[in-house]
């Protein structure tokens, strides 16, 4: 319930009667402060009038006064700036690391809000707030979806930047790893990322003009050469094995992955990992996995051309743009401080049609309309980072739900 107490303070859902501290001083809340989701006090730069004096500083929120000591705030200088301790129950006084007593105020959670929040948490319906979504003003829906889109792009671009950092700032390698992960299309995403990190691209580059050698190297490092019997002859598979043995010795390669590292169940034959690796091999052979190629493409059509290989559908190419090109552009734009590149990533999503999956169909069923990949990416972010975590108090739809009850 501490999160709910944060919510009540943040939105100034205060009782009509005068608020007073535990020692009888009257409180006027002018500004509850900026909610802090990182380390340190819960609300920064709050403004309150306490006993007739205007105070500016930080606010800490707990269910009980004693939580101050349980969290060791009395020994942490970061909490010396706290001007008010907001609690659901006062069970003792609190002091900061300087020994100063912190004023405390008891704040009640209104019954209606508590009841509605508990209903949101208990229901197995999805989305939990489906009853009020059709009544939320269109402008508020669009504002929330815009914020969700940027949030998702930042999260996904940070993963790309992390790959670049792991490879010593090698953005070309980060591009290859990101593209490979996308070829996992969810089910084998983690395995493809581990595989791509094993590929010695400097060595592979020496044989880029020979597709057969690239296939041998890529399939061999994945431990999937034998699986190619499904689409190649015995003789071809033997030659691939021989070629990989030669390349492994030549470049002193490390251990390959095992078949057990890959998931084949619930996967269509055309999506089997070895089929995807053959497609990546072709892209690499044709020089289409290079970051420069993706940055130079001026249109959706050019990008789809870069990602076209045998066996890829128009839909899979769109997903590759969404899951590879867009986060890559956004990450690189942030890395070099070029906002135009970031905006280009957003425009790509606005030009692509919305994805079609069960998440989006659920939102559509409760009255939300969407048309572009920018919309669908925002709603995917909403489900995964808010709905799945039952984090309704940070969601603007959740706020509207509780606000309607309050009104």
ChimeraX attribute file (.defattr): number of C-alpha atoms within 10 A of each C-alpha:
attribute: neighborCount
match mode: 1-to-1
recipient: residues
	/A:1	13
	/A:2	13
	/A:3	14
	/A:4	16
	/A:5	21
	/A:6	22
	/A:7	18
	/A:8	18
	/A:9	23
	/A:10	16
	/A:11	12
	/A:12	13
	/A:13	17
	/A:14	15
	/A:15	11
	/A:16	6
	/A:17	6
	/A:18	9
	/A:19	17
	/A:20	18
	/A:21	17
	/A:22	14
	/A:23	10
	/A:24	12
	/A:25	15
	/A:26	15
	/A:27	19
	/A:28	16
	/A:29	16
	/A:30	14
	/A:31	16
	/A:32	19
	/A:33	20
	/A:34	14
	/A:35	18
	/A:36	11
	/A:37	9
	/A:38	7
	/A:39	7
	/A:40	17
	/A:41	21
	/A:42	20
	/A:43	21
	/A:44	19
	/A:45	18
	/A:46	20
	/A:47	19
	/A:48	22
	/A:49	16
	/A:50	18
	/A:51	14
	/A:52	11
	/A:53	9
	/A:54	13
	/A:55	16
	/A:56	18
	/A:57	18
	/A:58	24
	/A:59	26
	/A:60	21
	/A:61	24
	/A:62	22
	/A:63	20
	/A:64	18
	/A:65	22
	/A:66	17
	/A:67	15
	/A:68	23
	/A:69	13
	/A:70	10
	/A:71	11
	/A:72	13
	/A:73	20
	/A:74	19
	/A:75	16
	/A:76	13
	/A:77	12
	/A:78	14
	/A:79	22
	/A:80	20
	/A:81	17
	/A:82	22
	/A:83	22
	/A:84	23
	/A:85	23
	/A:86	23
	/A:87	24
	/A:88	18
	/A:89	16
	/A:90	19
	/A:91	11
	/A:92	11
	/A:93	15
	/A:94	20
	/A:95	17
	/A:96	21
	/A:97	15
	/A:98	12
	/A:99	11
	/A:100	11
	/A:101	13
	/A:102	16
	/A:103	20
	/A:104	25
	/A:105	24
	/A:106	18
	/A:107	21
	/A:108	15
	/A:109	19
	/A:110	14
	/A:111	10
	/A:112	12
	/A:113	20
	/A:114	15
	/A:115	13
	/A:116	16
	/A:117	19
	/A:118	12
	/A:119	13
	/A:120	20
	/A:121	14
	/A:122	11
	/A:123	11
	/A:124	9
	/A:125	9
	/A:126	15
	/A:127	19
	/A:128	20
	/A:129	20
	/A:130	19
	/A:131	11
	/A:132	16
	/A:133	20
	/A:134	13
	/A:135	10
	/A:136	14
	/A:137	9
	/A:138	13
	/A:139	9
	/A:140	13
	/A:141	16
	/A:142	14
	/A:143	11
	/A:144	17
	/A:145	21
	/A:146	15
	/A:147	11
	/A:148	22
	/A:149	23
	/A:150	17
	/A:151	16
	/A:152	20
	/A:153	23
	/A:154	16
	/A:155	14
	/A:156	19
	/A:157	23
	/A:158	19
	/A:159	17
	/A:160	24
	/A:161	22
	/A:162	15
	/A:163	21
	/A:164	21
	/A:165	13
	/A:166	13
	/A:167	14
	/A:168	11
	/A:169	13
	/A:170	13
	/A:171	20
	/A:172	16
	/A:173	24
	/A:174	25
	/A:175	23
	/A:176	23
	/A:177	25
	/A:178	26
	/A:179	25
	/A:180	27
	/A:181	24
	/A:182	23
	/A:183	27
	/A:184	21
	/A:185	17
	/A:186	11
	/A:187	18
	/A:188	21
	/A:189	18
	/A:190	17
	/A:191	19
	/A:192	27
	/A:193	20
	/A:194	16
	/A:195	22
	/A:196	22
	/A:197	17
	/A:198	18
	/A:199	21
	/A:200	16
	/A:201	16
	/A:202	11
	/A:203	14
	/A:204	19
	/A:205	14
	/A:206	10
	/A:207	16
	/A:208	19
	/A:209	14
	/A:210	14
	/A:211	17
	/A:212	19
	/A:213	21
	/A:214	26
	/A:215	24
	/A:216	26
	/A:217	28
	/A:218	26
	/A:219	27
	/A:220	24
	/A:221	23
	/A:222	26
	/A:223	20
	/A:224	21
	/A:225	21
	/A:226	17
	/A:227	16
	/A:228	17
	/A:229	14
	/A:230	11
	/A:231	11
	/A:232	11
	/A:233	11
	/A:234	13
	/A:235	10
	/A:236	14
	/A:237	18
	/A:238	14
	/A:239	15
	/A:240	23
	/A:241	18
	/A:242	13
	/A:243	19
	/A:244	22
	/A:245	15
	/A:246	15
	/A:247	20
	/A:248	18
	/A:249	11
	/A:250	10
	/A:251	12
	/A:252	9
	/A:253	16
	/A:254	12
	/A:255	12
	/A:256	17
	/A:257	18
	/A:258	12
	/A:259	15
	/A:260	8
	/A:261	15
	/A:262	21
	/A:263	14
	/A:264	15
	/A:265	9
	/A:266	9
	/A:267	12
	/A:268	8
	/A:269	12
	/A:270	11
	/A:271	19
	/A:272	18
	/A:273	25
	/A:274	24
	/A:275	21
	/A:276	19
	/A:277	22
	/A:278	22
	/A:279	20
	/A:280	23
	/A:281	24
	/A:282	23
	/A:283	19
	/A:284	21
	/A:285	21
	/A:286	16
	/A:287	16
	/A:288	19
	/A:289	24
	/A:290	18
	/A:291	18
	/A:292	13
	/A:293	13
	/A:294	22
	/A:295	15
	/A:296	10
	/A:297	14
	/A:298	10
	/A:299	11
	/A:300	16
	/A:301	10
	/A:302	14
	/A:303	21
	/A:304	18
	/A:305	13
	/A:306	19
	/A:307	24
	/A:308	18
	/A:309	17
	/A:310	11
	/A:311	13
	/A:312	14
	/A:313	11
	/A:314	12
	/A:315	12
	/A:316	17
	/A:317	20
	/A:318	22
	/A:319	18
	/A:320	22
	/A:321	24
	/A:322	22
	/A:323	19
	/A:324	24
	/A:325	23
	/A:326	25
	/A:327	26
	/A:328	31
	/A:329	26
	/A:330	27
	/A:331	26
	/A:332	22
	/A:333	19
	/A:334	18
	/A:335	13
	/A:336	9
	/A:337	11
	/A:338	13
	/A:339	14
	/A:340	13
	/A:341	20
	/A:342	20
	/A:343	14
	/A:344	17
	/A:345	22
	/A:346	21
	/A:347	14
	/A:348	19
	/A:349	22
	/A:350	15
	/A:351	14
	/A:352	17
	/A:353	17
	/A:354	18
	/A:355	22
	/A:356	11
	/A:357	10
	/A:358	9
	/A:359	17
	/A:360	20
	/A:361	12
	/A:362	14
	/A:363	20
	/A:364	12
	/A:365	12
	/A:366	16
	/A:367	14
	/A:368	17
	/A:369	14
	/A:370	17
	/A:371	13
	/A:372	15
	/A:373	24
	/A:374	25
	/A:375	23
	/A:376	24
	/A:377	22
	/A:378	21
	/A:379	22
	/A:380	20
	/A:381	20
	/A:382	23
	/A:383	18
	/A:384	12
	/A:385	17
	/A:386	16
	/A:387	19
	/A:388	12
	/A:389	11
	/A:390	17
	/A:391	16
	/A:392	21
	/A:393	19
	/A:394	13
	/A:395	17
	/A:396	16
	/A:397	22
	/A:398	23
	/A:399	16
	/A:400	18
	/A:401	24
	/A:402	22
	/A:403	14
	/A:404	11
	/A:405	13
	/A:406	13
	/A:407	5
